[in-house]
Amino acid sequence: MAESISQRVARLVSGSVNALVDAVEGQLPEAVMEQALRELDSAIDEARSELGKFVAQKHLASKKLMEENSRHETLSEQLEAAIRSGRDDLAEVGIAQQIDIESRIPVLEASIAECSSKEKELEGLIQALQAKKRDMKADLNQFRQARQEAGSATAEAPSNGSAAQKKAESAAASFERVMEKQSGIASRSTTTDTAVKLAELEELTRKNRISERLAALKADKN
């Protein structure tokens, strides 16, 4: 059974513990993270393609709905003229057309609603994938830096064993944090400065939402 885009996103965003454990044991964590980034890019492209299809479908359905409503209004005017002229035969044809239109309108409205729902869902999936990609790139850069520091520490070992050992231990700890973050075993440690900035970002987002809702309520009152 083919994997749906939502299932694929859920798998990519949650990460794969087994794959990362195997990568660490095989000493290829960087290759696995690079492959994960490529798969994220592929999933983002797929989600955008799906989003484009629903946007186009919604546009066509909306256009057709406007045409049907316009035709229904025109027929109403024509029916009045036919009745005033005593042409019941023409009125009956017009009424039949209106009934057909009325049966199609709910179908079009349902299609538009479904497309809107899919648009919202796919936009959310794309945002989740992009956020995951940013995290993965940060983790990959951190891992590379940890590996570079570990290599530097090893090179300095003969002349300064104690300092080199501390640097190697620091690099190893950095690497472990990357692996823990990617495997979901533990959360990434956050510095006090980062925590403050994240709290400020969350508060700013909340204030923006409040302002947007207030503006919408004021618009409804006008």
Salt bridges, closest charged atoms under 4 A:
GLU3 OE2 - ARG11 NE 2.98
GLU30 OE2 - ARG144 NE 2.64
GLU30 OE1 - ARG147 NH1 2.59
GLU34 OE2 - ARG144 NH2 2.56
GLU39 OE2 - ARG11 NH2 2.69
ASP41 OD1 - LYS133 NZ 2.64
GLU46 OE1 - ARG8 NH1 2.43
GLU50 OE2 - LYS53 NZ 3.47
GLU68 OE2 - LYS64 NZ 3.91
GLU68 OE2 - ARG104 NE 2.61
ASP89 OD2 - ARG87 NH2 3.03
GLU102 OE2 - HIS72 NE2 2.69
GLU119 OE2 - LYS58 NZ 3.58
GLU121 OE1 - LYS118 NZ 3.91
ASP135 OD2 - LYS181 NZ 3.89
ASP139 OD1 - ARG188 NH2 2.44
GLU156 OE2 - LYS167 NZ 3.81
GLU203 OE2 - ARG206 NH1 3.88
